[in-house]
Amino acid sequence: MIRVRHLIDVLELEFAGDVATLASCDELEWEGHVSPIQWVKHECRTTASAAVDALRVGELEGHLPASTRALLSGEIGFDHLALLARTADAVTGSGAAAGFEEGSLLAKARAHSVGKFRHDCEHARHAADQRRFLAEQVEQVEARYLELKPGFGGSRFLRGFLDSEGGATLRTALEPLARRSGDDDLRQRDRRLADALVELAGHAMDAGLLAHSGSQRPHLQVTATLDTLVGRDGSPAGELEWGGPIAAETVRRLGCDATVARVVFDSTSAVLDVGRARRVPGPATRRALQARDGGCVWPGCDRPVSWNQAHHLTHWAQGGSTDLENLVSVCRAHHWKLHEGGWRLIRTGDGMVVVPPVPFDLLPPRGLAPEDPLALVAEQQWEWLPHGSPPAAESECCAPVAAGPARARAPDAVPTD
């Protein structure tokens, strides 16, 4: 593999010379394209960045004799040489009095990986011309942008660019939130980073860190019917401002820890009454909840209490009370799992127990449900079925998978017998 990689680097050097020759030819040689770079990109089926690097190396090969010999002898790779050529072009183009010193950078290229050598080249450019280096960073700041394009079902596609400082600031804020939240966290890194971005924005709203609009701080606004909250069949979806229709379970999750206002309409949709907004739960209950739980109660999760939300073990829309016995503190990621994800939390004498969702093909037919399912659930103390689903017979129940600090089993590990 080392030998093959060296041969590729040598061929890249030869290709760079051909690109430089093409660029020096008459325009007819690359007729139909706006530049030789575009000709190389399309005709040689490569990227614009690779074509530019090839052109720089080809044009400066004669000015970097020691670096070229180092590549031919296998001491450095083509990517090292491309960075050397790019730095030489920037330093000589800036008119720096000191000029470009090939020897010192070549020594670092021999010792460092391409990623680390890129930093070496940036330091060299800064040392040669600080003003130009600053001007380039200012240009990057001016080039910042973020697009939120609508997708299906109220989703959003993100596309943007951040300068060095902006990217580092965002990554520094996201990295602690993107760590796995326990042994049962099976999310891939890109999913965890996306969840971290949403959690960061949500915490900023919850903590009142954003500028107020009028007399209200920024918040999510959800509109839903009582039937949707209760979970009756045939009820419409909830409506999320800026997000469109959302599932009833999402409405219940957002309603676990929210300001709720009652609006009554008549048959012609005229507003008859608007009740006063109330907080669920109240400030005193919230303080007691935070003091009792001290953080997310999900086994293995280390989210601090200030980043958590109040979750109703039995939702208030389905008759659950808003008191400490029916409330637990969970982070946003685990709150989602407890609603849309279908997981359950059960409080026992040994701590909180996590129960994974039951696949639909394991649920018993509705026709075989016992006459009094609520009494059966209370007798067996199982709360692992999704809301509105009938419990299984005793022989079909599965035991909780995690208690206290023990590991929670993955959803696909539910017993199938």
N, C-alpha and C positions, 0 to 999 in steps of 0.2 A: 504493500500500500504506500509506503514511503517513496518507493521508486516510481510508482505510477503518478503519485502526486507531484513529484519533481518534474516528470516528463510533461505533465499538464502545465506547470508553471513555465517551463521552457517554451511550450507551444503558445502560451498566453503572451510571452515576450515577443515571439515572432509575429503573432497576430497584431500586437500593439504597433509594431513597426509598419505593418501593412496598412493599418488605420491611419497612421501619420502620413504615409505616402499618398493614400487616397485623399486626405484633407489638403495636401499640397498640390493636387492635380487641378486641372481646369474644371469649372463647374459642370461641364458636359459629362464628366465621369460619374457624377451622382445626380444626373438629370432626373427630374420627377420627385426629388426630395429637397426639402428646404435647407438641409445641411448634411455634411458627411456623417454627423452623429445619427441623424434620422435614417440615413441609408444603412449604416451598420446595424442600428436597432431593428429595422424591418427586414432587411435582406439576410442578416446573419442571425436573426431570431434571438436577440439578447435584450437586456434592459438598457435604458438610457444611461443609468449610472455606470454600468459596465463599459459601455461605449465611450463615455467621457474618460474613465480611468485608462482605458486602452489608448486613447488619443494623447493624454498627458504623458503616459509612460513612453509612448512612441516618440513624441516630440522632444522629451527631455532625456532620452536614453543616453545620448552623447554627452550630456552634462552630469550624468551620474555613473561614471565608469566603475567606481568601486562597488556601488550597489548592484550594478548589472552583473559584475563578476561574482558577487556574493550569491545572486540568484542562480547563476549558471552552475555554481559549485554546490548548490543545495543548502547554503547557510541561512537564507531567508526565502520566503515565499513571494508569489506575485502580489498578494495583498499588501505585504510590507513595502514592496517596491512602489505600488500605486500610492500608498500614503506618503512615501518619501517624495514622489513626483508632485503630488498635490501640495505638500508643504513647501517644496522648492519653488513651485509656481507662485504660491501665495507670498512668500518672503521676497522673492526677486521682483514680483509685480508691485509690491508696496513701496519699493525704493528704499528699503532699510539700509542704513549705512553699514551695518555689520555684515550684511549679505547672508547667504545660506552656507552653513557648514555641514557638509555631507558626513564627515567622519564621525562626529559625536552622535548623530542620530542613527547612523548605520550600526554603531556599537550597541545601541539600545534595541534596534530591530533584531539583532542576532540573539539578544538575551530575553526579549519579551514576546508575549503572544500578540496577535493582531489587535485585540481589544485594548490591552494595556499600552501598546505602541501608539494607538490612536491618541491616547492622552498625552504621550510624550511629544507627539507632533503638535498638539494644541498648545502645550507649554512653550514649544519652540516658536510658534507663530506669535504668541503673546509677548515673548521676550524680544522678538524682532520688531514688532510694531503694535504697541498697546492701543493706540488710537484706532487703528483699523480693526483690531480684535473687538474693541468696544462697539464700534459702528456696526459690525456684523451681528453682535448680540442685540443691539437696539432694533435692527431690521427683523430679527427673529421675533422679538416681542410684538412688533407692529404686525407681524404675519399671523399672530394667534387667531384661531377661529374655532367655533364649535357649531356643528349643524345637528339638529334633531329632526330627522325626517320621519313622517308618519308611516307606520306599517300596519299590518292587519290586526284588527281587534284592539285598536288603541295603543299598540306597541310603538316603539321608537327605535330608529337606527341612528347610531352615533358616528360622527365623522369629524375629525378636527386635527389641529396641530398646536403643539405647545413648544415654547422655547425651552432651553436647558433648565432654567430656574423654575418655570411653571411646571414642567414635567416632573422635576425632582420634588417640588412641593406637593403635587398630587400623589405621587408614589409614596412619599413619606407618610401622608395622611392615610393612604389605603392599606399599606403593608400590615400594620397591626390588626386591622379589621379583616384582612384577607387570610389570616391564619386559620387553620382547621380548628373548629370549635369542639373537638372531642374525637375519640376513636371511631365514632359512628359517622363522622362527617366524610362523606364520599364525594363531595363536590370537587370538580377539577379546578385548577388554578384560575382559568379565565372566568369561570362561573363565580368563584369566590371574590375575584376583583370586581366583577360587576355588582355582586351583592354588597360589597364594601362601599362602592360609590353610592348606591341607594341608601345604605345605612348612614353614611356620612351626611347626606342631604337631609334624611329624616331626623337625625339627631340635632342638626342645626335648627330645624323648624321646632322640634319639641323643646329645645332649650331656650328658644326665643332669641337666637343669635342673629337672625336676619332682620332687615329693616321692615318696619310695620307699614302696611298699606291702609291708610285711613286710621282707624282705631284698632284694627285687627292685625295680628301677626300672620305671616303666610302659613297656610294649612291646607290639607287635603279636604275637599268637600265632596261628600258622598250623599246621594239621594236614593232612598229605597222605600218600598212599601212595607207595611207591617207583615204582610204575607211572606215577603222576601226574607225579612229578619227571622221570622219564625221557622222558615224552611218548608212552607207548604208547597205541594206539587202544583205546577202550573203558574207559579208566581213569576213575575218579570225579573230580569236582572237588575242589579243596582246600577246607578249612574255615577261615574267618577269624573269630576271636572278635569279637563285636559287629558282624560284617559278613556272616556267612553264607557260602554257597558262592562260590568264586572260581575263575577259569580257571587252567588249568595254567601258562600263560605268566606269569600274575601270581604264582603260587607260586614260579616260578623267579626272577622279578625280586626278590621279597622274600627269597628264599634266597641271592641273590648275596652279600649282605652281612649275615649274620645269625648268631645262635647256633643251632646245629643239634643236636638230641638224637635218638638212635635209640631207638624203642620197638618191640619185637617181640611179636606176639600169636600165640597158637595158633589152631586151627580153631574154638575156642569163644569167641574174643575175649578170652581171659584173657592178662594181661601176663606174658610169659616173661622179658623182659630190657629194662632201660632203660639205654642207654649214656650216658656222660658227655657233657655239652654241650661243644661245641668252637666256637671262633670262626672264621668264614671271611671274610676271611683273618686271620692272627694279628697281634698288635700290631706286631711288627718289620716284617712285610711291609706293613702299612698305613702305617707311617711312611715306608718307602722309596717306596711308591706315591705318597704325598702330596708327597714331596720331588721325585720325578721329574716328575710331571704338573703340579704347581703350581696345579691348578684343573681345571675341566671340560674334557676334551679335545675336545669337540664344536666344530668350527670356528665361531668367532664368539661363543661363549658366554663370559661373564665371571664366572660363579659362582666364589667363592673355594673353596679346597680344603676348608676346614672344613665347608662345606655339602654336600659331594659324597659319593657312595657308590661302593663298589668294584663294577665290572661285569666279569664273566667273558666274554671274547670267545667262548670255548667253555664252556658251563656245566659246573660240576663234576658235576652229576647226569648229564651226558651224556659223561663221561670227561675233561673239561677239568681242567687242573691249577690249583692255587691258588698261582701264583707270578707274579712281575712280568711275565713274557713273555705271560701270558694274562690280565692284569688291566689295566684302565684306570679312571681316576677320572671320573665323570660326575655331573651334577646330577640331581635327582629327575625333572624334566620330561623330560630327554633319556634317562634310564634307562627311563622309561615308553615312550618312542618306540622304544627298542631291543628291547623285549619285546612288549608289547601292540600297539605301533604298527607293528611289522614292519620297522623300519629296521635297517641293519647298519653296524657300524664295522669298518674294515679298516686294520691297521697296515701302512704301506709305508715305503720309505726316505725319502720326502718328507713323512711325517707321517701323521696319521689321515685316512682317506677315508670320507665319508658316502655311503651308497647307500640310496635310497628303497625302499619296499616295491614289489613287483611285483603289479599287479592279477591277480586269479585268472584272468581271461579271457585273460591273456597267458602263463600257465604251460602248458608242453607236456603233452599227455596222458601218463598214467603208462605206457601201453603203449609209448611211443616213447622211454622213458628208456634211456640207455646201460647196458651190463651192469655197468660199474664206475664209478658216479657219483662216488665219493669220489676216485678216481684222476684223473678228468677235472677235478674242482674243484681239486685240488692242482696239476695241470699248468697250468691256465689262471689259477690264483690268483684265481678269483672266489668271493666269499662273500656273494652278494646274495640268494640264495633263502631263504625262511623255513625254520625248523627242520623237518626231515622231508620237505621237498619236493625232488624230483629236479631237477638242473640242466638247463638247456636246451642244445641243440646250440650249437656255437661261433658260428654265424651268427646265433643268436637272443639271444646275451648282450648286455647293454648295459654300457657303460663306467661306471666310477665317476663321480659327479656333482660331487664336491667334494673337494679335497685341501688340507690346511693351512688357510690363511685364506680360501680361495676360497669362493664361495657354494654352498650346497647347494640343488639343484633341488627344487622342490616335488613331492609324490608324483604329482600329475596330469601331471607333465612327463616321465614315463618314455616312451621311444620306443615306438611301437606297430608299427613295421615289423620 
